[in-house]
Amino acid sequence: MKTPLPTRAGFIALFAIAALALTSCGIAVPNTDKTTQSGASHQTIAVGTRVVAETLDPAQGSNANNDFYIAAMYDRIVGYDSSGKLVPSLATKWKYSDDAKTLSLTLRGDAKFHSGNQLTADDVVYTLKRLQTLGSGSAGYVTDLASIKSTSPTEVTLSLKNPDLSFIGALSLVYVVDSQLVQKNAGADNGQQWLSNNDAGSGPYSLNSYTANQQLRLDSFDAYWGGSQGRPSALVLRMITEPSAIRDELKAGNIDVAYGMPSVDVNSFNADAYNVVSLPTTRVTFGMMNMQGRVTSDVRVREAIQLAYDYEGHVKTALGGAGQPADAILPASMDCRVTDKPTQDIPKAKQLVKDAGAEGATLSIAYQPVIPEQKVAGTILEASLRAIGFKVDVRPVTFSQYLGMISKPDTTPDVAILWDFAPYPSPGPMLNHTWNSANIGTSNFARYSNPQVDKLLSNGFAATDPDAACTAFKDAQTQILKDRPAIPMAYPAIVLVQDKKLQKIGYDPVSPTFDITLLKLAG
């Protein structure tokens, strides 16, 4: 598999935190309105979130909980803008060889770490080799890396195992560490223990203090190469796992940004004092159908299930209006998509069930009750299936239980409601992860197998021209949509409530939640 995605559990962890029972502490955050020479305001902004970090080691940024805190302290090798276009970060230029097996990077020469050390090519080499040595977390993004070397203080050459034009996108998820500082504190575990609560980054914020399971304080880094204009001088990130506590702290003025509240609480805030911001994500809510199931192996049944589902009802009730119906098997923020928006048509669905001889059959539904959207979607799906003549067996499960169920065809649920993620906006890795037959029983949740699709995916990765790769991935999507292995239900949004002292935050397509470095003061 080319540039595979890390385990879904890392991303699911972000949304399973409702099951945690941690406590949070209230703080008062003093604010002033002075401005530093660099342009950062002398104002502290407090953020309340249900996201709880496990470690601050940037190698474990593939876990969305960790990434939320890590991203402000470290720089990525490359980045993406809000439209999903690849843009410079630490690397200002990049170039593939003609065979797409060698990638050359040119680094900026004005980046410094918080320690004062100059960032050089040696730091990039060390970071990537450290990931390979650890073999966990973000190492899953760079499995195609064969070797890496620095050819000058600002030049790096990466050799790949296979042609892979998507590899440059994977580098948007690699945070570069201060090699001199980490090696001084490496110990016997390549710095994992030390980095779990220390800072070795070059990002726009440096670590001031960290209390595990409670809060993290960051200070604006005045020597940051990207400047500090409009940025608060400090951020206090408070881990508040009870949604009602987040609401109350925001209304009391103890926090300025709230994330993780249910829609009923979001709607309780006065629009004169607060901004409600809805951000897109690279997440898709699916109803994955068992292609090897006794009933769902029939394409007429799968089409009927697609036609039975209430897509508008999903957005209204399961998402509280924070999202939109899905129109593809790739996220809305990604290029090279093939759209095919399903619509509800109960009479046609009933006829298809009748034609398939499946009236009265029992279908099993699995979903994660800890995730509110999926719990409501399970209710909607159950009603939809009963409406077209099926009996329904509902099975609330944990994600780990579900992964065990899909190891065999006869234990795989007929329909499973789940999320699929693209950690960065590149179609090939996400399509390969979810629809390649080699991944049946693991990340191919629908047990989908089509040799034509496997070949198209292989052609897309082997292509040395971006347009040719896009064409192959589009052709793969067209065939997948024709085979109807899933219900593309919705594109959920990330919803924040912000005090109007802040500008409405922008969108970063590689942030599973939102990028706190984009918080800027209004006026």
N, C-alpha and C positions, 0 to 999 in steps of 0.2 A: 504494500500500500504506500502511496506517495504522501509525504507530509501528513501523517495521520493526526487526528485530533486526540488530545488527552481524554481520559475517561470522562464520560458524562457525569459521573458522580461528583467531580469537582465543581461542575456548574450547577448541578441540582442542589448541592449543599447550600448555595445562596438562598434558595427558596424553601428549604426544609428547616430553616432556623426557628420557625414558629414552635418547634418541638423542644427547643432549649428552655432551660429554666434558670437563666442567669439574672442577676440583679444589676440595676443601674444606679448611678449616683447623680444627684442634682448639683449643678455648679452655676455660679453667676459669672458672666463673661463681661468684663469691663470693655467699653468701646470708646475710642476717641476718633478724631477726624484729621489727624496730621498725616503728612505724606513724606516718605523717605526720598532720598536723592534719586533712587532707582525708579521711583514712580509707584511703589507699593504703598497703600494706605496703612497708617498705624491703626488698624481696626481689626479686632479679633472676631471671626465668624464661627459660630458653633453649629455643627451638623448633628442631628439625631437620626440614627439609623438602626435597623434591626440586624445589620450585617456584623458578624462577630469574627474577627481574625483568629486564625490558629497559629500563624507565624508571620514574621515580616521578611523572611528570606525570599528574595525576588525569584529564586529558582522555583518557588511554589506559587507563582502567580497564576498558574492554570486553574487554581481554586478561586472562584469568583469572590469568596469572602476575603481571602488574603489580598487579591488584586486591588480591591477597593482602597486599601490603605497603602499598598506598595507603590502604586502608580504615581503618586505625588512626589515620592522621594527619588525615583529613578527615571532615567531616560531610555526610551526604546531606540533600537537601531534605525528603524524607519517608522512612519506613522500613516494614518489615513485621515482625510478630511471628512467633513460631515456628509459629503455626497458619495463616500466610499472610494475616493481616488487616492492612490498611493502618493505620499508626500515625504519630503526629507525630514529627518530628525537628527540623530547623531551622524548618520550617513547622508551626505548631501548629493551624492551621485552613486549610481550603480549600473553595472553593465554585465550582460550575459555573453558567454562565448557563443559561437555559431551553433555548437551542438547542445547548448543549454545545460552543460554539465560543470561549467565554471562560472562563478559569480564574483565580480570584482567590486569592492566598496571603496568609496572615497569618504573619509570622515572629516567633519568640521574640526578646525584647529583651535577653536576658542572655548571649548567646553572644559570646565573644571569640576572636580568632585568637591563635595562639602568639606572634605579634609584639607583642601587646598591643592591636592595633587592634580596635575594636568591629565586629562583623559586622552589616551593614545590608542593606537591599533593593538598594542599589547593587552590592554584591558578588554577589548572585544574578543581577542583570541582566548584569553583566560576565562572569560565568561562562558563562551561556547564550550570550551573543553571541560569546564566545571560541570556544565549541564550534562555532557556526555558521561562524565564520571559518576555523577549522582544517579542518572538513569531514571529519574522520577520527575513529577511535576511538569514543568515547561520543556523538559527533555523530549517529551512526546511531539513537540513541534519541529524538531530538527533531526529526526531520524535519518533523513536523506543526506546528512552531512558526512562526507568521507574524511576530509581533512581541512585544516585552516591554518593560514600563516600570515604574518605581517610582512609587508615588503618595504614599508617606510612608516614613520610615526602616524601617518594619516591614510595608509593604504592597507587593505586586507583582501586576501584572495581565499575564496571558499571553493573547494572541490566537492561535487555532489556525486552520489552513487548512481544516480539516474538523471536523465533530462527532467527538469522540474521548474517550470516558469512560475509556479505558485510559491516556491521557496522564499522568494524575497518578501512575500506577504507574511510568512510565518515569523520573519524577523521583527515584525511589529509587536510581537508578544515576548520578545527577549529583552530583559532589562540588564543593562551593562553595569557591572560592579567595579569598584576601585580595587584593582588586583593587588596593589601594594598593601592596602589596609586589610583586605581579607586574608591575604597570606600571613600577615603578622598575627592574625587571630584565628588561623585555620584550625588549630587543634588536631584531633584525630578524625574529624568528621567533615573535612573540607569547608569549615566555617559555618556549618548549619546551625549549631547551637548559638554561636555568637551573632549571626545574622538574624536569628529569630527575634531579637529585641534590640538590635543596633542598626545603624544606617551607614551604608557604603555607597551612596548614590550621588548623582549629579543633577537630580531633578529640580523643579522649581521650588520645592519645599524640603527643608531638612528636619530631622527628628529632634524634638525638644524633650519630650517625655512620653512614656508608654506604660500604662497600667493594664495588664492583660484582662480581657473580658469587660473592661470599663471604658477607658478612653485613651486617645492618642492625641498629642499636641504637636503641631507642625509649625515651623517658622519659615516665612518667605526667605529664599536664598538670594541675597542681593547681587551675588556674582553670577547669577544664572544667565547663560548665553542667550536665552530667549527673552530677557527683560522681565519686568515685574509690573508693567503699567496696569493700574486698576485692580491689582490683586490685593486681597487682605494681607496684612502683615503676619497674621497667624490664623490657623484653623484648629479648632478643637473638635475632634470627631468622637462623639459619644455613642457607645453601644447600648441601646435601649431596646430590649427584646420584647417589651409589652407595647403593642400598638397604641393603646389608650394613653400610655405614659408619654409617648412621642407627641401625641395630640396635645396633651395637657402642658407639656414643657414648651411647645411652640406658642400656645395661647398665653402662657405666662411670661413669654419673652426670654426664656432661658436658653432657647436655641433659635437659630435663624433659618434653618433649612430642615425639612422633615421628609424622611423617606421610609416607606413600609407601612403606611396607614391604609385601612380599608376605605373604599370609596365613600361610605357614609360619613366618615370623619373628614376626608378631603373636602367634601361638599359643605362642611360646616364653617369653613373659613371665609371671612369677609373679603370680597374681591378688591375693596378699597385699600386694604392693608397688606394683602398677600397675593402672590402670583402662583397659580397652579400651572405647572409645566409638564407636558406629556412628551416624552422622548421615545422615538422608535428604538427597536432592538434588533439584534440578529438572531432572534428566537422565533420559532414557529410551533404553534400548538397543533399536534396531529392526533388523529385517531388511526393508529397503525393496525391494519387488518392482516390476519394470519393467512398468508398465501397458500399455506399447506393445511389449512383447516378443513374439517369435514364439510362445512357449509360455505365458508368464505373462500374456498378455492375456486368457486364459480365466479367469473368476472361479472355476470349479471347480478349476483348478490352484492358484490362490492359496489357496483354502480348504484344499486338500489339504496344501499346504506349512505352513500354520498348524497343522493337526492333526498333522503329522508331527514337529514340533519338540519337543524335550525341555526343557520350561521348568524343571522342578525340577532337572534335571541342570545347566542353565545356572547357576542360583544356587549349587549345590553346588560345581561344578568351575570354572566361569569366574569366579565372584565369591568363591569360598572361603567361601560362606555370608553374605557381607556385602551383603545386598540382598534383594529379593523379586521373584517373577514379576510382570510388568506386567499390569494389569487394565484399561488404558485407553490412549489415544494421547496423553493429557496426564499430566504427572507426578503422583505420589501426593499431593503437598503443595498441589495447586491446587484451587480451587473450580470449579463448573460443569463437572464431568467426567461423561462417560457411560461406565460400566464394562461390560466384556464380556470376562471373563477366558477366554482360550482354554485348552483342555486337550488333552493328547496322545491321539490315537485313530488308531493305525496302520491297523486294518482299514478304517475309514471313509475314511481318506486314500487308501488303495490303490484303493478302489472309485471314488472321485472321479477319480483319475488315469485309470483304465480308461474311465470314462464320457466323459472328455474326449478319449480317443484319444491320450493323451500318453505311454503306456508306452514306455520306452526312449529318450525324448528327452533331450538334453543341456542341463543348466542351468548357467549360470556363477555362481560365488560370488565376491564381492570383499570383502576386509576389510583392516584395517590391522594388520600383524603387530607393529608397535612397541607396540601397546596390548594387554596380556596378555588382558584380558577378550575382546576381539574375536578374538584369535588362537584361543583355546579355543572360542569360539562358532562360529568357522568350521569347526572339526573336528566339533563337535556337529551343525551344520547339514548338513555333507557326509554324515555317517552317516545322518541323518534322511532326506535326499533319496534316498540309495541304497536305504534300507529300503522306500520306496514305489514303486520302479521306475524312478528316473531315473539317468542317467549324470551325472557332475559334473565341471565344469572349474573348478578353484580358482585364483583370481587374487589373490595378495597385492599390495597397492598402497599408495602414500602417499595422504594426503588430497588433495594437489594433483593427483595423477594421477587420482584418482577424480572430482574436479570437472571435469577435462577429458573424462573418459569420458561423463558424463551430459549433455553438450551435444547429443548426437544419440541417437535411439532405438536405432539398431542397434549403438552402442558402449556403451550403458548396460547394466551387469550385470543378469542376471535377478534376483539377490538380492544386496543389499549390506548388510553389517553396519556400523552406524554409530551414533553418538550424536546425539540432538537435545536441545537445551537450551531452557529458558525462563529468561532472565536475571532475570526477576521474575515473581511468581505471578499473571499475568493471562492468561486463555486466548486472547483474540482475537489478539494479536500472534504467538503461537506457532503457532496454527492457520493464520493467514494466511500466515506465512512458509513453512510446510511443505506446505500443501495447496491453496493458491490456484493456479489454472491459469496465472496470469500469471507465476508463478515457475518454470515448467517449464524445465529446463536449468540452473537455478542452485540454489536452495534447495528446490525441489519435487523431492526425490530420486527419488520413485516415478514421475515424469512423470504425475501424477494430474490428471485433468480431469473435472470434473462441474459443469455450469452451475448446478445447484441449490445445490451447496455454495458456489460463488462468490457467488451471490446471498445466501445465508444469512450468509456472512461479511460482506458489504457491509451487510446489514441490522443485524448486530450492532454494527458500528462506527458506523453512522448513528443508532442508538438513543440517545435522550436519557434513558432510564430504565434503571438497572442490571439490573433483573429482565428487561426485554425483551431487553437485550443478551445476558444469560445464556441465555435461551430460544433465541435464534437460534444461539448458539454450540453449545448442546447438540444442536439439530436438525442442525447441520452435522456434528457428531461421529457422530451416529446414522447418517447417510448414508454417511460415510466408512467406518465399521465395516462397514456392509452391503456396500460395494464391495470390501473386503478388499485394500487396496493394500500392506499391510505386516504383518509379524509383530511385534507389541509383545512383546519378549522379556523385559525385566527393568528394574527400578529399582535401579541400583547404589547402594551407600552409600559414604560417606566414613568411613574407619576411622582412628582415632587411638589411640595408646597414651600414657597420661599417668601421671606420678608421682602418688601419692596425696596429695601435699602440695597438689594442685589439686582443686577441685571438677570434676565431670564437665561438660564444656563444653556450652553450649546450642546450639540450631540457629537459623541465620539464613538464610531462603530466598532472599536475594539474594547470598549468598556462594557462589561456585562451588566453593570448597574448604571452609574454615570461617573464622569471624570471630574473629580473635585477640583482639579487645577483650572477648570473652566469657570469657576465661580469668580465673578468680577463685581465690584461695587458699582452701583448706579450713580450717574451724575459725575 
